[in-house]
Amino acid sequence: MAAALRLARAGASVTLVERRPYLGGRAYSFTDPETGQEVDNGQHVFLGCCAAYRGFLEEIGSLDLTSRQKRLRVEVRSPDGKRGTLAALPLPAPLHLLPSLLRYPHVGLREKARAALALLAMRLERDRDRPALRRQSLRDWLRARGQSERAIAAFWDLIVIPALNDSSADVSASAGFMLFQEALLRSRGGASIGCAKTGLSALMGDPARRRLAEAGATTLTGKTAEAFIVENGRIAGARLAGGETLRADVVVSALAPEVLLRLLPEEWRTHPAFAPAGTHEWSPIVNLHVWWDRPVMDCEFAAFVDSPAQWVFNRSRIAGEEGPGQRLTVSLSAAWEFWPMSKEELQAAFVPELRRLFPAARDANATRFIVVKERRATFRSLPGGPDNRLPAVTPIRNFFLAGDWTATGWPSTMESAALSGAAAADAALRSEAAA
């Protein structure tokens, strides 16, 4: 969407092809037939440091459909009722985090002091992409700097797991440094949290389609590309299911990496410039949408330690939905344990857990329970992984790549997707200007 809009605004004649009946890729919503409410496939958030994504929302006219913190403030709770807050205060970065870290009740004083020293080391690191950090796991880096297992579980992974969809044991130190530097250590507002007040399709897919039409672009939904046509070292277009052929002077692929490889001719599929895309691994997310017959949660969202619930969002409050009941979304990242479980098993596990976490739910009834699973929710930021993130420019002169998995320097996020679209569009425009 970002690439198509940027090209159309530059005067190109653009056709966007999408195999689904809607735009938005892995960020979409659907109408629940029982409640009539719009339900997101997953709870997506964005941070204050996500400038490209915010710019995209502003361009399609939907930034006002989000709620955005001025500064980070997250309540972190434990099942025994202990509460702490991670918050950014009006102090110069990175000192803005220090007061809340020192008061953070879920780790001990020595652990907090060592965490502050580790954050300082991250802040001072000038080359987070150096080989030593790319090859090492974040957990190993943290352990080498005195971080206890408790500190990793109750502080570091509280941030890493929802942001990178993997634990610190699995992500590279380079990816972890990127997260903490951009979100927490460079500015007071970098980690402020933004959420959609409406469904994701109403936030992105629908307004983007309208903006594309206004810019003169054509959008073809429900159309599946089956093969790219490459002739004499240039891409000539794509063949669609049903035999239709779309001819083009320039093609931008925003396909998932394995689909990209499947559509390329064999000689390009195995080319060193494309083949590494086939080595990506993926991490699942499971989202639980729970309707209660009364209000049970008293804030917009909260994070949890010592609980499988991870992060819980009060969708009724965020979306401004009127009672008498309340809708909560439980976001389970790196959900290897929960992916194989049935709806009934998840309901049996998490409805009692929510009653344990929220005292007001102990006498409440869960009236509706929906599970949405994304098996390939995000690519994994594993040690050594950056080598399979391809640049926007390819050896096929008029063929360009977009997608959150490309070499944007960001993890698998909407920010990475928006950055990749801009990079691919700009590269395409430069190539046409030079032709």
Phi, psi and omega per residue, in radians:
M1 nan -0.756 -3.129
A2 -1.140 -0.737 3.141
A3 -1.151 -0.800 -3.100
A4 -1.091 -0.746 -3.110
L5 -1.174 -0.700 3.141
R6 -1.124 -0.719 3.128
L7 -1.203 -0.736 3.132
A8 -1.115 -0.706 3.128
R9 -1.155 -0.413 3.113
A10 -1.493 -0.002 3.074
G11 1.759 0.036 3.126
A12 -1.310 2.665 3.017
S13 -1.517 1.907 -2.917
V14 -1.985 2.357 2.939
T15 -2.122 2.137 3.101
L16 -1.785 2.195 -3.117
V17 -1.940 2.191 -3.105
E18 -2.327 2.213 -3.083
R19 -1.247 -0.463 3.117
R20 -1.431 2.891 3.101
P21 -1.367 0.019 -3.115
Y22 -2.421 2.821 3.047
L23 -1.632 2.750 3.058
G24 2.248 -0.259 3.102
G25 1.070 -2.180 -3.095
R26 -1.491 0.209 3.082
A27 -2.183 1.643 -3.077
Y28 -2.566 2.985 3.089
S29 -2.359 2.868 3.125
F30 -2.494 2.807 -3.139
T31 -1.595 2.151 3.084
D32 -1.266 2.099 -3.053
P33 -1.129 -0.431 -3.090
E34 -1.428 -0.790 -3.093
T35 -1.656 -0.351 -3.067
G36 1.334 0.120 -3.116
Q37 -1.611 2.670 3.104
E38 -1.436 2.206 -3.064
V39 -2.062 2.248 3.096
D40 -1.346 2.615 3.062
N41 -1.133 -0.400 3.064
G42 -2.881 2.787 3.129
Q43 -1.384 1.781 3.114
H44 -1.646 2.401 3.022
V45 -2.255 2.833 3.016
F46 -2.370 2.789 -3.052
L47 -1.941 2.906 -3.141
G48 -1.056 -0.458 3.130
C49 -1.388 -0.040 -3.104
C50 -1.508 1.207 -3.033
A51 -1.186 -0.681 -3.112
A52 -1.166 -0.709 3.139
Y53 -1.185 -0.753 3.085
R54 -1.069 -0.691 3.103
G55 -1.110 -0.653 3.090
F56 -1.112 -0.794 3.118
L57 -1.086 -0.677 3.120
E58 -1.146 -0.678 -3.123
E59 -1.157 -0.623 3.135
I60 -1.575 0.016 3.014
G61 1.446 0.429 -3.071
S62 -2.166 0.183 3.137
L63 -1.054 -0.570 -3.139
D64 -1.236 -0.143 3.078
L65 -1.538 0.237 3.096
T66 -2.080 2.702 2.968
S67 -1.838 2.361 -3.033
R68 -2.368 2.250 3.060
Q69 -1.236 2.556 2.993
K70 -1.290 -0.673 3.078
R71 -2.488 2.672 -3.126
L72 -0.992 2.329 2.957
R73 -2.674 1.960 -3.138
V74 -2.273 2.204 3.048
E75 -1.470 2.287 3.140
V76 -2.024 2.073 -3.042
R77 -2.026 2.769 2.997
S78 -2.133 2.769 -3.090
P79 -1.058 -0.398 3.139
D80 -1.431 0.096 3.080
G81 1.671 -0.069 3.132
K82 -1.251 2.353 -3.097
R83 -2.233 2.412 3.024
G84 -2.379 2.998 -3.124
T85 -2.372 2.316 2.933
L86 -1.774 2.066 -3.013
A87 -2.509 2.620 3.055
A88 -1.714 2.176 3.127
L89 -1.759 2.849 -3.115
P90 -1.297 1.142 3.094
L91 -2.212 2.799 3.101
P92 -1.101 2.452 3.074
A93 -1.202 2.473 0.058
P94 -1.647 0.192 -3.137
L95 -1.137 -0.286 -3.104
H96 -1.096 -0.372 -3.119
L97 -1.626 -0.339 -2.942
L98 -1.061 -0.784 -3.118
P99 -1.031 -0.759 -3.126
S100 -1.243 -0.575 3.091
L101 -1.124 -0.729 -3.135
L102 -1.145 -0.516 3.121
R103 -1.577 -0.079 -3.045
Y104 -1.092 2.115 -2.948
P105 -1.560 -0.080 -2.979
H106 -1.594 -0.058 3.003
V107 -2.377 2.829 -3.083
G108 -1.380 2.969 -3.070
L109 -1.076 -0.780 3.131
R110 -1.094 -0.700 3.122
E111 -1.126 -0.663 3.118
K112 -1.172 -0.673 3.110
A113 -1.120 -0.751 3.123
R114 -1.188 -0.615 3.072
A115 -1.112 -0.693 3.121
A116 -1.113 -0.677 3.106
L117 -1.179 -0.679 3.105
A118 -1.146 -0.714 3.085
L119 -1.098 -0.667 3.107
L120 -1.124 -0.723 3.104
A121 -1.081 -0.687 3.075
M122 -1.108 -0.757 -3.118
R123 -1.076 -0.618 -3.077
L124 -1.490 -0.217 -3.127
E125 -1.188 2.151 -3.095
R126 -1.610 -0.382 -3.101
D127 -2.276 1.473 -3.106
R128 -1.267 -0.209 3.135
D129 -1.705 0.172 -3.129
R130 -1.140 2.639 -3.006
P131 -0.918 -0.692 -3.103
A132 -1.044 -0.646 3.130
L133 -1.410 -0.506 3.115
R134 -1.243 -0.569 -3.072
R135 -1.527 -0.349 -3.029
Q136 -1.671 2.564 3.028
S137 -1.349 2.671 3.109
L138 -1.096 -0.660 3.140
R139 -1.066 -0.763 3.131
D140 -1.088 -0.684 3.104
W141 -1.112 -0.754 -3.136
L142 -1.151 -0.749 -3.137
R143 -1.100 -0.642 3.115
A144 -1.158 -0.296 3.115
R145 -1.898 0.457 2.952
G146 1.428 0.234 3.133
Q147 -1.365 2.223 -3.138
S148 -1.353 2.884 3.073
E149 -1.075 -0.625 3.112
R150 -1.133 -0.758 3.134
A151 -1.122 -0.694 3.119
I152 -1.118 -0.755 -3.096
A153 -1.251 -0.711 -2.975
A154 -1.695 -0.129 3.087
F155 -2.250 -1.100 -3.024
W156 -1.130 -0.879 -3.103
D157 -1.266 -0.340 3.027
L158 -1.014 -0.531 3.139
I159 -1.694 -0.743 -3.042
V160 -1.167 -0.802 -3.027
I161 -1.075 -0.870 3.125
P162 -1.218 -0.513 -3.079
A163 -1.415 -0.668 -3.062
L164 -1.957 -0.037 3.093
N165 0.992 0.650 3.071
D166 -2.853 2.796 3.097
S167 -1.450 2.921 3.118
S168 -1.107 -0.358 3.097
A169 -1.235 -0.359 -3.032
D170 -1.926 -0.411 -3.128
V171 -1.519 2.694 3.088
S172 -1.249 2.674 3.046
A173 -1.058 -0.594 3.112
S174 -1.050 -0.803 3.123
A175 -1.138 -0.681 3.097
G176 -1.129 -0.725 3.088
F177 -1.059 -0.753 3.140
M178 -1.003 -0.823 -3.120
L179 -1.035 -0.913 -3.055
F180 -1.248 -0.646 3.112
Q181 -1.119 -0.889 -3.052
E182 -1.250 -0.701 -3.034
A183 -1.505 -0.737 -2.917
L184 -1.947 -0.454 -2.882
L185 -1.909 -0.245 -3.035
R186 -1.723 -0.450 -3.137
S187 -2.675 2.758 3.139
R188 -1.135 -0.545 -3.044
G189 -1.712 0.068 -3.043
G190 -1.081 -0.576 -3.073
A191 -1.783 0.102 3.101
S192 -1.040 2.407 -2.962
I193 -1.700 2.353 3.054
G194 -2.080 2.482 3.126
C195 -2.354 2.647 3.038
A196 -1.310 2.294 3.051
K197 -1.448 -0.271 3.112
T198 -2.069 -3.090 3.078
G199 -1.202 2.721 -3.078
L200 -1.101 -0.615 3.114
S201 -1.164 -0.687 3.083
A202 -1.221 -0.474 3.132
L203 -1.356 -0.684 -2.994
M204 -2.143 -1.098 -2.992
G205 -1.007 -0.857 -3.082
D206 -1.191 -0.869 3.123
P207 -1.170 -0.565 3.088
A208 -1.121 -0.707 3.116
R209 -1.097 -0.709 3.102
R210 -1.127 -0.759 -3.137
R211 -1.133 -0.657 3.103
L212 -1.115 -0.735 3.108
A213 -1.107 -0.723 3.114
E214 -1.097 -0.540 -3.140
A215 -1.495 0.032 3.088
G216 1.580 0.140 3.140
A217 -1.440 2.705 3.054
T218 -1.834 2.317 3.107
T219 -2.016 2.152 3.109
L220 -1.946 1.858 3.094
T221 -1.759 2.785 -3.096
G222 1.219 0.378 -3.133
K223 -2.068 2.245 -3.094
T224 -1.914 2.206 3.045
A225 -1.371 2.345 -3.130
E226 -1.868 -0.451 -3.111
A227 -2.840 2.531 2.959
F228 -1.555 2.479 3.141
I229 -1.769 1.970 -3.138
V230 -1.995 2.161 -3.109
E231 -2.311 2.165 3.078
N232 0.956 0.760 3.077
G233 1.330 0.122 3.096
R234 -2.220 2.660 3.077
I235 -1.547 2.284 -3.086
A236 -1.763 -0.214 3.140
G237 2.602 -2.715 -3.097
A238 -2.444 2.546 3.028
R239 -1.708 2.257 -3.109
L240 -1.710 2.797 3.054
A241 -1.022 2.392 -3.082
G242 1.705 -0.094 3.054
G243 1.689 -0.145 3.140
E244 -1.188 2.459 3.107
T245 -2.044 2.266 3.051
L246 -1.824 2.069 3.093
R247 -1.585 2.547 -3.095
A248 -2.675 2.611 3.020
D249 -1.389 -0.524 -3.135
V250 -2.463 2.479 3.078
V251 -2.218 2.291 2.972
V252 -1.928 2.121 3.082
S253 -1.691 2.173 3.003
A254 -1.977 0.500 -3.118
L255 -1.338 2.765 2.960
A256 -1.081 2.649 -2.997
P257 -1.028 -0.699 -3.116
E258 -1.237 -0.523 3.080
V259 -1.270 -0.702 3.054
L260 -0.934 -0.858 -3.110
L261 -1.123 -0.652 -3.134
R262 -1.128 -0.557 -3.084
L263 -1.495 -0.294 -3.136
L264 -1.364 2.603 2.985
P265 -1.032 2.688 -3.033
E266 -0.934 -0.744 -3.061
E267 -1.149 -0.459 3.091
W268 -1.561 -0.513 -3.130
R269 -1.062 -0.616 -3.116
T270 -1.706 0.082 -3.140
H271 -1.179 2.467 -3.127
P272 -0.999 -0.411 -3.140
A273 -1.344 -0.307 -3.112
F274 -2.047 -0.616 -2.994
A275 -0.956 -0.642 -3.134
P276 -1.034 -0.367 3.124
A277 -1.063 -0.425 -3.116
G278 -1.356 -0.021 -3.097
T279 -1.720 0.071 3.128
H280 -1.130 2.504 2.955
E281 -1.970 2.806 -2.964
W282 -2.283 2.625 -3.114
S283 -2.103 2.432 -3.079
P284 -1.553 2.732 2.976
I285 -2.238 2.400 3.043
V286 -2.081 2.252 3.100
N287 -2.044 2.337 3.119
L288 -1.963 2.187 3.100
H289 -1.909 2.058 -3.019
V290 -2.169 2.155 3.059
W291 -1.727 2.344 3.108
W292 -2.013 2.723 -3.109
D293 -1.428 0.013 3.129
R294 -2.773 2.874 3.073
P295 -1.138 2.354 3.134
V296 -2.224 -0.287 -3.086
M297 -2.107 2.367 -2.987
D298 -1.852 0.221 3.103
C299 -2.502 3.029 -3.091
E300 -1.268 -0.702 3.099
F301 -2.771 2.799 3.112
A302 -2.674 2.617 3.038
A303 -1.821 2.701 -3.068
F304 -2.293 2.402 2.970
V305 -1.835 2.715 3.118
D306 1.035 0.527 3.121
S307 -2.565 2.513 3.072
P308 -1.242 -0.167 -3.038
A309 -1.214 -0.402 3.120
Q310 1.053 -1.594 -3.127
W311 -2.181 2.392 3.111
V312 -2.183 2.321 -3.100
F313 -2.031 2.336 3.094
N314 -1.549 1.513 -3.057
R315 -1.117 -0.525 3.131
S316 -1.105 -0.764 -3.133
R317 -1.265 -0.753 -3.121
I318 -1.074 -0.756 -3.083
A319 -1.533 -0.077 -3.131
G320 1.220 0.545 -3.140
E321 -1.364 2.428 3.140
E322 -1.449 2.636 -3.128
G323 -1.182 -2.811 0.245
P324 -1.440 -0.275 -3.105
G325 -1.554 -2.905 -3.113
Q326 -2.624 2.503 -3.141
R327 -1.997 2.198 3.088
L328 -1.996 2.588 3.016
T329 -2.099 2.192 3.070
V330 -1.777 2.099 -3.107
S331 -1.801 2.030 -3.101
L332 -1.938 1.783 3.139
S333 -1.577 2.819 -3.061
A334 0.799 0.891 -2.883
A335 -1.523 0.815 3.135
W336 -1.046 -0.698 -3.105
E337 -1.208 -0.601 -2.994
F338 -1.653 -0.317 -3.090
W339 -0.988 -0.759 -3.096
P340 -1.323 -0.192 -3.021
M341 -1.321 2.513 3.091
S342 -1.325 2.927 3.073
K343 -1.000 -0.746 -3.107
E344 -1.124 -0.700 3.119
E345 -1.169 -0.714 3.120
L346 -1.157 -0.710 3.123
Q347 -1.117 -0.737 -3.140
A348 -1.141 -0.505 -3.128
A349 -1.482 -0.695 -2.921
F350 -1.723 -0.443 3.051
V351 -1.108 -0.817 3.038
P352 -1.101 -0.592 3.119
E353 -1.140 -0.719 3.095
L354 -1.143 -0.612 3.064
R355 -1.142 -0.599 3.094
R356 -1.203 -0.641 -3.079
L357 -1.402 -0.576 -3.077
F358 -2.088 1.811 -3.108
P359 -0.945 -0.576 -3.121
A360 -1.188 -0.253 3.140
A361 -1.516 -0.137 -3.019
R362 -1.175 -0.478 3.091
D363 -1.889 0.141 -3.094
A364 -1.637 2.800 3.091
N365 -1.877 2.326 3.008
A366 -1.464 1.916 -2.996
T367 -1.605 -0.265 -3.105
R368 -2.721 2.425 -3.083
F369 -2.482 2.034 -3.129
I370 -2.118 2.406 3.082
V371 -1.990 2.269 3.023
V372 -2.150 2.125 -3.118
K373 -1.967 2.340 3.017
E374 -2.083 1.762 -3.075
R375 -1.149 -0.686 3.139
R376 -1.948 1.051 -3.027
A377 -1.210 -0.791 -3.111
T378 -2.513 2.647 2.980
F379 -1.275 2.721 -3.077
R380 -1.583 2.390 3.113
S381 -1.618 1.088 -3.048
L382 -1.334 2.759 3.005
P383 -0.961 2.308 -3.091
G384 1.443 -0.103 -3.046
G385 -1.133 -0.548 -3.063
P386 -0.979 -0.353 -3.119
D387 -1.171 -0.310 3.133
N388 -1.746 0.205 3.076
R389 -1.710 1.899 -2.973
L390 -1.469 2.626 3.092
P391 -1.303 2.912 3.139
A392 -1.142 -0.627 -3.093
V393 -1.531 2.357 -3.127
T394 -2.090 2.943 3.080
P395 -1.170 -0.299 3.021
I396 -1.431 1.996 -2.803
R397 -1.019 -0.570 -3.093
N398 -1.983 0.507 -3.097
F399 -2.172 2.206 -3.026
F400 -2.285 2.678 -3.045
L401 -2.012 2.389 2.992
A402 -2.282 3.000 -3.111
G403 2.255 2.567 -3.083
D404 -1.071 -0.361 -3.094
W405 -1.443 -0.140 -3.138
T406 -1.355 3.126 -2.949
A407 -1.409 1.241 3.126
T408 -1.633 -0.281 -3.036
G409 1.497 -0.077 3.132
W410 -1.901 2.709 3.040
P411 -1.238 -3.055 -3.050
S412 -1.285 1.575 -3.039
T413 -2.467 2.940 3.034
M414 -1.155 -0.520 3.063
E415 -1.096 -0.767 3.113
S416 -1.095 -0.700 3.111
A417 -1.082 -0.785 -3.136
A418 -1.146 -0.732 3.094
L419 -1.066 -0.737 -3.103
S420 -1.149 -0.665 3.115
G421 -1.114 -0.734 3.103
A422 -1.126 -0.735 -3.121
A423 -1.121 -0.755 -3.130
A424 -1.171 -0.734 3.137
A425 -1.124 -0.775 -3.139
D426 -1.113 -0.691 3.107
A427 -1.139 -0.688 3.117
A428 -1.137 -0.728 3.140
L429 -1.159 -0.683 3.081
R430 -1.100 -0.703 -3.116
S431 -1.171 -0.656 3.138
E432 -1.240 -0.626 3.128
A433 -1.171 -0.559 -3.111
A434 -1.483 -0.237 -3.070
A435 -1.218 nan nan
